[in-house]
Amino acid sequence: MPRPFAVIGITFFLTLTVLSRVSENIAVAILIVSILALIPLLAVKSLRDSAVFPAACISITLAAGLFLAANEFTYKPAISLSGSTVSFTGVVTQMPQRENDRYYYLVKTEKVDNNKMKLKIRFSTKSALDVQVYDKITANVTLYTLGEHSEDSLRYYKTIGVFLGAYTLSEDIVVEDSIKKPIMYYVHQLKQNLTESILKVLPNENGGFIVALLFGNKSYLSENTISNFRAIGISHVTAVSGLHLSVLLLVCLNIFDRFKIGKRSATSFSVVFVLLFMALAGFSFSVLRAGFMLLVMLAGKLLNRDADSINSIGFAVLLITLTNPFAAGYIGLQLSFFATLGIITTQKKLMASYNKMLSKMKDTGLKKLFHSIADTMMITVAASVFILPVSLIYFGRLSLISVLSNLLLIFGASLAMILGGTASVCFLIPGANFIAYPLSSVAGLSAKAIIKGSDFLAKFPFADINIDQKFVYIWLAFSLTTFALAMVLYKNSNKSHVRLTAMLCLFTLAVAAISNSLYNGNAVKITVIDAGNISASIITSKHKAALIGCGGDKYATKRIVNALEDDGIDTVDYLLIPRTTGTESKTAYDIVSTYNPKTITAPRLDCELDFLKKSESLTITQKSSSQLWGNATIDYLYNENLSCAYAEISGLRVLFLFYPGCDTELIPNNWKKADILICRSKTPDNLDLTKFKSIVISTDKPLLSCTQEYDKKTGGHMFSTAGRGNIVINVKRNSGFSIQRER
């Protein structure tokens, strides 16, 4: 077996990737089947001698066993503490993130209730603590399972090994300065100084983009920019990975070469640089994968041996997932792995035909230019094709201009990263500011061009298409079957049909996606956003949208933005802010700055909504009637004891209630005859629920008993978001409708 790590490592990783998305029972079934399959593989001599199949089967068995063991002995004991109140002592490993008026710290515990216990918890406080990284804190807290109301969030926290959240209502938090600082403290300080040096000279989003390029910190980027990057297929530039590390390492090697530094010394310095960059990037899984591969390559140089790329990637993912089997479910690691695998296995083959054409060119300068363009294009194509299934499964989106976007923008991003990184280092060196300022200026201009360019490209028709997940699995099955048939039918042919088969599969996907987008673009629907106990519903028709309520935090903003993106919407015609409370208005600033609604209605303004004073789109009223489009109208009513709206959409009547404790006697009688009731937290008291055909409740907890009682009484259906996905109401002709959950 010439490539043992390729077989063992990649099989091990892919098995864990599948296990991260299935139930524990299926994981047990996979373990049993792999053990049974191992018997004939070891018993039959011809199969045993090949070594590949037995090694792959053993890898599957070990992966399933390790996954189940980690689930049983690491994850379950941790979440068993959920709901309990404990005293803990731990070390702060990250500076806080501020969300929804709370501060969140990542803490590694040393003791829980005076018992030695090592856990990573996400600790939240109402006010910021006077604490530095690696200081110790002691507090009495209540623990809860992170992401318990959302499958995606639960899976994310599980992959990064942070299973529990903690909060305290007490201000009695003891902070103890750490006398002996670990080496990572100084790495963190260096990262903070580099970040501040960039933002000091580029205090806008241009500087934020450079910070994202260097360290993967996207907190300085607007939701609009992040959305644009995702739409045109270049979101990988802000996820620090092999691209970033390879480019920066290449710059370092060129510098070493210019200064005539010896091969062994240059390689040794490069190893130190790779390790330092991995630390600065927070040892994220995608950086670990890239770093391990480059370290293997550099080790080969020191030993005068060439490293095998496929073996190296297998070794890298094996090393990562052996220490944390849940890491295979991390989307960043999966994208990094498949992109690299695609480049390693297909880029040179794709370039072969172009190299033949380029060899006929006599002009050396033009030949180098076209070779560079073709090489960049083939790398992009190879990476894009291999990450396509992962992107479709996780995001349900297809970017038709991904290759074009990468070709146009990646060079500029690399330039911004190199110059911005160099400038940030120069700012920390006394007397080197004269070098840093011009470099940072050019880096800022390059970053600005990328941000503006992405905004321009994202507006292209069909730049980004939403695809139903069921169709994704059907297409994947079709593609695998097509490839299998091609291999069987043309196994004796001298010509390879892989490229033609791949083009056929991609063409099928593109045509189906565009057809689906055109068909659904004319559909009318109401999407009730699943983001906790908040009011936010989107009415869409023919690529137009109205947002009814905009409550919640940054997470709610993302959910709203994602829902609008899924329908290909980049402008909002109408925004109703029904109350000034956070559950109805907290995301208003983000929504208005991103989508600039043509009409905004609110009952009054408070300090949180003060930014709307100068808006020409704003109407302050406690009673209004608005014609949204030809087939949709919405009426709004507000007073101290009531906040509600009534919409008629293609004959379907919908009542929105924004205040759970409202006085239902004040609701107009004809509004109470609506087909659907959409409310928050719980159904209102003193309202005859049997009049409604269906009820949708936006909440953070399941309402099973209430739902069952309503269904039994009326024969209708009650739905609650409860962290299980948006609720979508598809409007049909003659007041007909259907309701489904969108995951």
N, C-alpha and C positions, 0 to 999 in steps of 0.2 A: 504494500500500500504506500505509494510514493508521497501522498499528501495526507498524513494521518490527522493533523489538526483541522484540515479542510473538511474531512468527513466527520470527525468526532465533534469539533466545535460548532460547525454550521448546523449539523443535525440536532445537537443539543440545544442550540439557540432557537431554531425554528420550532422545535417541540414545545419549549417554554413559551414561545410567542403564541402558539395555538392555545396552550393551557391557560394563558392569562385572560382569554376571552370565553372560556367555557366553565361550566359548573364543576364542583368537586366530584360529583358522581361520574361525570364524563372523564375527568382526570384519572379516577380509579379504573375505569374501563380501559383507558389507553394503557395504563400500567399493566393490567392483566393481559391484554392482547399482545403487548410487546414481549412479555415474559413467555407467553405461549409460542409466539413467532420465533423466539430465540432458540427453542428446542430443535426444530428441523434445520435451522441455519447452522447450528453447531454439529448436528448429527450427520448431515450430508457433506461428504468430503469436498466435493467440487465447490460448494458454497462456502465452506469453512476456509478453504485454501485461498479464495479470492479476498478474504478479510474485510472487504468493503461493507458487504451486507451485514455480517455479524457485528462489526464495529458500529454501524449506524443503528442497528437494533439495540445494542447495549447502551448507546447514547440516549435513545428514546426512553429506555427503561430507567436509566439513572436520572434523566431529567424529570420524568414523571414522579419518581420516588422522592427526589429532592424537593420538588414543588409541593408535594403533599406533606412532607415532613416540615417544611418551612411554614406552611399554612397551619399545621397542627401545633407545632411547638414554638412558633414565633408570633404569628399573626393572632391566632385565637386567644392565647394567654393575655396579649396586650389589650384586645378589644373587650375582654371579659371585665376589664376595669371601667368600661364605659358606664356613665351614670353615677359613679361613686365620687365621694368627696375625699380628697387625700391631701397630705402635706408632702411636698417634694422639694428636693434640692438638686439643682442642675446647672449646667454651663451654657451660656448663650453662645450659639455658634453662628448666628447671622443677625445683622442689624434689622430693625423692624420694617415691615411693610404696613402702610396705612390704608385701611379699607373700611368704608362705612363707619367712619368716626371711631375706629378702634385700631390699636397697634398690635401687630402680630410678630412674635419672636419665635425663632426656631431654637428649642432648648434640648440639650442632651442630658437626661437625668442621671444622677449618681445614686440618689436614694428616693424611695417612695414609701412614706410612712415608716421612716427609719430602717427600712430594709433595702439592701443593695439591689438596685434594679436599673438596667441601662435601657432607656427608651428614648426615642425622638418624639417630642410633642410640639404642637403649634400652640403657643401660649399667647392669649390675647388679654390686653388691658385697656381700660377706658382712656387713660392718659399715658403719655410717653414716660418711660423709666429713665433715670439717670444711670445708664449702664453702657458699658463698652463690650465689644466682642470678647468672649472667653472670661467675662466676669461671672461669678456665681450668684444665683438668686434662690431664695427660699420663699415659698408661698403656700397657702391653703387654696386648693383649686377644685373645681368640678370637671371631671373628664367626660369626653363624648367622642364617638366614632366619627372621624373626618369623612365627609362625603356620604354619610349614611342615607341621605335622601336622593342621591343621584348616582347611577351606576358608573357614569364616566368619571365623576369626581372620586368616587370610592376606588376605582381602578387606578387613577392617577396617584393618589396618596399612597396606595399600596406599593406602586412601582418605586417610589422614592424612599420607601421605608419609614414614612411618617404616618402612623396609624391613628393617633389620638390627638384631639384638640383639648385645650384646657382654658377655662376662664375663671376669673375671681371677681366677686362683688366687693371684696375688701381692699382697702388701700394699704394693708399691712404686708408689704412685700420687702423682704430684706435683701439688699444688694451687697455683695462682698467683692471687693477688688481682688483680681487675680494677681498675686505677687510674681509668680513664675509664669511668664507668657510662653505658650507653645510656638513653634516656628510658623504655624498657620496664622497666628495673630499678626505677625509682621508681613506676611503675604497679603492678608486682608487690608492692612494699613497701606501697603503699596498700591493695591487695587483702588482703594478709596482716594488716594492722592492722585493717581493717574486719571481717574474719573473726574475729579474736581478740576484738574488742570485743563481737561478738554472742555468741560462745561463753563469754565471761567471765561475762556476766550470765545466759545461758541455756545452761549446760554440758551439757544433755541433748539428746535427739533433737529437741526443739522448736527449739532453736537450730540444730541440724544441718539441719532442714527449711528454715529461713530462709536459711542459707548456700547450700543447693541452689537455692532460688528465685532468689537474687541472682547467683550465680556458676556454677551448674551443677555444683558439687562435691557428689557424692552419697556421699562416703566417710564422712560422719557419720550416715548413715541405715542402719538395720538392713535385713537381707535381707528380713525379713518385711514391712516398710513398703514397700520397693521392689516386692516381689511384689504387695502389695495395690493399689498405684497402677496397676500393669500390668493386674491383673485387672479393675479397674473402669473402665479407660480414661482415667486422668488422669496417666499417666506423663509426658506432655508438659510438665507444670508444672515438672518439675525439669530440663528441657532448655531452657536459656535461649534464647529465640527472639523472634519478633515480638510475642507476647502481652506478655512482660515489658518489652521495650523500649518498646512503644507505651503501656503503662500508665504507666510511669515518665516518659516524655516528656510525656504528657498532664498529669501532676502538675506537672512543671516549667513547662509553658505556662500552667497555671492560676495558679501562683505568680507568674510574670512579669506576668500580666494583673492580678493583685491589687495588685502594686506599681507598676502603671501604666508598665511598661517598654515602650518603643516597639517597633513591629512588627519593624523590621529588627534592632534590638539583641537582642530576644527570640529571633528566628530564628537569629541568629549564635551566641548562647549555647546554643541548642538543638543546633546543629551540633556544638559543642564537647562537649556532654553526650553526644550519640550516639556520637561517636568515643571518648570516655573509657570509656563503658559497654562498647563493643565490645572495647576493650583489656582492661578488667577481666574480661570473660567469656572472655578468651583467644583472641579472634578465631575462635571456632568457626564452622563453616560456616553453621549456622542463624542465628547472630547476624549474620554477614556479609550473608546474604540480607536479613534484616530491616533491618539498618543501611543498606545501599545503597538500599533502597526508601525509607526515611525521609529519607535525605540527598537523594535526587532530589526528594522532596516538599518538603523545606525549601528546596532550591535554587529550585524553582518559586515558592515564596513570596517569596524574595528578588528574583526576576525578574518578579514579578507574573503568573505563569503557573501554571495548574493542571496537576499531573502526572497522567498516565494510569496507573492502577494496574497494568493488565495489561502495559503497556509497561515499567513500572518493574520488575516481577518478572522479566520476560524479560531486561532489562538486568542485573539483579542476578545471576541464575544464569549468564548469559553471562560476566560479569566473573570470577566465582569459578572456573568450569570452564575458562576460557581459560588461567588461571595454573596450574591443577592439574586435568587432565582426569579423574583418578581420583576427584576429590572428589564427582562425581555419584553414586558408589556408596555414599556415606555416608548411613546410614539417617536420621540427624537432619536432614540437608538435604532429603532426599526428603519426609519427613513435614512439615517446615516449608513447603516449596514447595507441596505438594498441599493442605494445610490452608488456606494463604493464597489459593491459586487458587480453592478452593471458596467461601471467604468472599466474595472479590471478584466472582465470577461468579453466585452463586446466592442469597446472603443477602438482597439487596434484593428479589429476585423472590419468595422465600419469605415475606417480610414484607408484601408487597403486599396479600394477602387479609386479613391481620390488621389492617393499617392501616385498611382499609375498615370493619371491625367496630369498631375503637377510635374511629373518627371519630364514631360515633353516641353515644359516651359523653359525658355532660355534666359529670361530676365530673372536674375537671382533675387532682387528686391521684391518683385511681384510674387515670386514663388514663395518667399518667406511669409509675405503678407497673407496670401491665400491659404497657405498651410496653417498659419496661426488661426485664421477665421474658421477653417474647416475643422481643425482640432478642437476648438472651443465648441463648435456646433455639435460635433460627434460626442464629446464628453457630456454635453447637455442632453442630447437625445438618449444616450445610453443610460444616464442617471434617471431621466424623466420616465422612460419606459419601465424601468425596474421598480421605481417607487410608486408607479401608477396604481397598482392594486391596493397598496397600503393607504394611499391618499383617498381612494374611492371608498374603502371600507370605513376609515375613521372620519373623513370629512364629508363624504358624499358629494364631492365637487370635482368638476373637470375643467381645467384651464386649457383652452384651445390655443392660447398664445404664449404658453410657457416657454417653448423653445425660442421664439422671437424675443421675449422679454429677457431671458437669460443672456442671449447673444448681445442684446443692446445694453444691458445694465450691469452685468457681472463684472466687466472690466472696471467700470467706474466705482463699483463697490469695493473691489480689491484695491484700487488706487486710494480711495478714502480711508480704508483700513490701514494700509501701509504708511501713508503720510500722517494720518491722525495718530497712529500708534507711536511713530517716530517723534512727532511733535510733543506728545504727552510725556515721553521720556526726557526729551530735551528741556521741557519746562522745569523738570526736577533737578537738572544739572545747573549749578551756578554759572552764569555767564553764557549760557547756550540759548537764551531767549531770542537772539537775533536769527537763529536757525528755526526755532519753534514757530514763530509768528507766521512767516511766509508758508511754511509747510501746513500749518493748521488752516490758513486761509484757503489754500488750494483744496485741502481735504474737505473743508466746509462747502466750497463751491461744488465739488464732486458729489457730496452727500445731498445737497440741494437739488442737483440735476437728477439724482436717483429718485428722490421723493416726488419731484414734479413729473418726471417721466412715468413713474408708476401710477400716478393719479391720472395722467393722460391715457395710458394704455388700458387702465381698468374701465374706462368709459367705452371701449370698443364693444360693438354688439357681439354677444356670445363669447366675450372674453372669459367668462366664468359661468359654468352651467351646473345647476343642482341636479343630482341623479339619485333616484330612489335606491335605498340599500338593497331591496329585493332584486332590482335589476342588476346591481353590481355583482351579486352572487351568481345570477343567471349568466351574465357576460363572462365571468371568470370560468364557470363550468364550460361554456361554449368555447372559450379560448383554449383551455386545457385539452378539450376533446379535439379541437381542430389541429393543435400541435401534435397530439398523439396520432391522429389519422395521417398527418403529413409524414411523420417519421416512419409509419408502417408502410404507406403507399410508395414512398420514395426512398426506402432504405437501400435499394440497390442502385440508385441513381448517383451519378458522379456530382450532380449539382446540388447545392444546398437550397432548400426551400424555406429556411427559417425566416429570412427577411421578408419574403412574399407573404408567408403565413402571418407574421407579426403585423405587417401593413394591413392585411385583410381584417384582423381582429381590431386594430386601432380604428380603421375606417368604419367598421360596424358600430363601435362604441360612439364615435363622433356623430354619425348619422342618427343613431337612436337618441343620443343626448339632445341634439338640436331639435329633433322632431318632438321629443317629450317637452322641451322648453317652450316650443311654439304652441303646443297643445295646451299645456298648463298655464301659459302666460295669459290666456283669456279666461281662466277659471276665477271664480269669486270665492273667497274663503276668509274665515276669521281664525287667527292663530292666538290662542291664550298662552302667554309665555310662562314657562315653568322656571321661576326664579325665587321661589319661596312665597312668603305671605305678602304679596304685592299686587298692584293692579297694573297690568300692561297687556293690551290686546291689540293685534294688528289686523285691520281690514284691508285686503288686497283685491284689486281687479285690474286686469289688463296692464300690468306693470305700474300701477298706481297704488299708493298706500295711505292709510290713515292710522295714526297711533292713538289709542284710547287709554290714557293713563301711562305714566312713565316712572313707576316707583322702583325702589331697590337700590343696590349698590353697583360696583363695577362689574360684578358677575352678571347682574341683570342687564347692564348695558351690553355686555358681550352676547347674551342670549337674544336680545332685541336685534342687535346688529346682524348676528348670524341668521336669524329668521328672515330679515329683510334681504340679506345677500342671497339666501336660498331661493328667493323669488325674483332675483335679478333686479332689485329695486335700489336705486341710488339717490332718490329724492322722496321726501314725505310731503304730501299735499296738505295734510291736516293733523294737528297735534292738539289733543284735549288734555289739559292738566286739571283734573276734576277737583282736587284738593291740594292744599299746600303742605300736607303731611308727607313725610318721607316715603310712605308706602304708595303714594300716588305721584310724587314729583321729584324724587331724589336724583334720577338720571336725566332730568330735563336739560341740564347744561351740556352733557355729553351728546345728547340727541340733537339739540339745536345746533351745536357747533359742528356736528358731523353732517347733518342732513338739511339744515336751514329750511324748516317747514314753511310752506307758503302762507298758511293760516295757523295761528296759535290762539287757543281759547283757554282762559283761566279765570277763576272767580275773584282772585285778588293776588297781590304779590307780597312775599315776605323777604327776609334777608337772603334766603337761598335762591330766590327767583328774581332778585334785584337786577341781575344782568339783562333781563328782558325789557327793562324800562325803555331802552332806545330802539327796540325792535319795531319796525313798521308792520310786521305781520301780526302783532299782538292785539287781541281784543279782550278787555277785562269786562266780564259780564257774568251774572248769576243765572241767566236764562238765555238760551240761544237755540236757533234752528238753522242747520247748515245743509246745503245740497253738496254732497261729496262728488258724485259723478251722476251720470244719467240714471243709474239703477240703485243709487244709495243715498239716503238722507240720515242725519243724526240730530236729535234734539237733546238738549242738556238742561238740567235743573239743579240748583244748589241753594241751600240755606243752612242755618246752623245745625239743623237736625236731619239733613238729607243731602246726599250727593249721588245723583244717578244720571243715566243717559239712556235714550231709546233710539234704536237704529232700525230702519227698514231697508233691507238689501235684497233686491230681486224678489220681493214679496215676503221674505223671511223677516220676522219681527224678533228683535233681541233687546232684552232689558239688562243694562249694566248697573250694578250697585257697588259703590266704592266705599261705603261706610257700614261695617257689619252691624253696628248698633243703631242704625238709622230708624227714624219714625216712618214705618211703612204706610201709615195712614195718609201721609203727604204725597205718596206716589200717585200720579194721575191714574184713574181707573182703567183707561184704555191701554196704558203701558203694562198693567198687570196681566193683560191678555196675551203677552208676548209668547212666542214659541219656545224661546230659550232664555234662561236666566244665567248671567255670568256675574259671579260675586267673589268676594275675598274673605278668606279665613273660615267663614262658616255661613250657613244659610241664615237669613235674617228672621227674627222672631215675628210672629203675628202676620205672616204672609202665607197665603194658600199656595203651597208648592205644587199641589195636584193640577193646577192650571197650566203648568209648563210641561212641554213634551220632553225637555232635557234641561239639566242644570250642570254648569261647569263651575267648579270652585278652585280658585288659585290659592294654594296653601302649601305649607312646608311639611305637613303631616297627613298620612292617609286618614280618610274618614269612612272606614269600612262599615261601621254599624249604621251610620247615617245613610250611607249609600244603599245598603241592603234594605233598610226600612222604606226609603223612598221608592226604590224599584218595585218592592213588593206591593206597595199601596197603589201605585199609578201605572205600573207596566212601562214606565219611562226609564230613562237612564241618567244617573248622576255620575259625573267624572270629577276627579280631583287631580291637580298636577302632581303634588306631593313628591317632587324630585324624580319622577319617572318619565318625564318628557313633556313637550308642549302638547296641548290639546288643539286639534285642527278641526274646524267645522267647515265642511265643503258645502257651499250653497248651490242648490239645484233650481231648476225652473219651478214655477208655481208654488213657491214657499217650501219646497222640499229641501232636505239636508241630510248629510251623513256626518258622523263624528268618529274620529280615530285619534289614536295617540301617536305622536311623532317622536322618535328616539334620535 
